[in-house]
Amino acid sequence: MTTLNREAVTKVLGPVDEALTAELIGTGASAEELFQAYAWLTNDEALANAQRGFPTARVGELVQILQQAEQEEEVGGG
């Protein structure tokens, strides 16, 4: 698995702020796990229909971080 770094975060999510990047990297997740979390967040019904199973605990943690960042962005108007 590829270690998660700033380049991998940008490749999966596009440009995000430094705090979010640091939080994601701090989980110890891999780039593949971030991709899976992003896929679950943006298209969870399709993944469930493909019978891929629910995400691992680490992927679930990434999903929570991404959801929180999304909510904060909506509240902040950014």
ZIMO-V530078 format. One record per pair of residues at least 12 apart in sequence whose ideal C-beta (glycine too) atoms are under 8 Angstrom apart, sorted by the first residue. I is the first residue (numbers start at 1). J is the second residue. If there is no record, write none. Layout:
I J
I J
This chain:
1 30
1 31
1 32
1 33
2 30
2 31
2 32
3 30
3 31
4 24
4 25
4 27
4 28
4 29
4 30
4 31
4 33
4 34
5 25
5 31
6 21
6 25
8 31
8 34
9 21
9 24
9 25
9 34
11 31
12 31
12 34
12 35
12 38
13 34
13 38
13 66
16 69
20 65
20 69
23 65
24 62
24 65
27 58
27 61
27 62
27 65
28 58
29 58
29 59
29 61
29 62
33 56
33 58
33 59
33 62
34 62
36 55
36 59
37 55
37 59
37 60
37 62
37 63
37 66
38 62
38 66
40 55
40 59
40 63
41 63
41 66
41 67
41 70
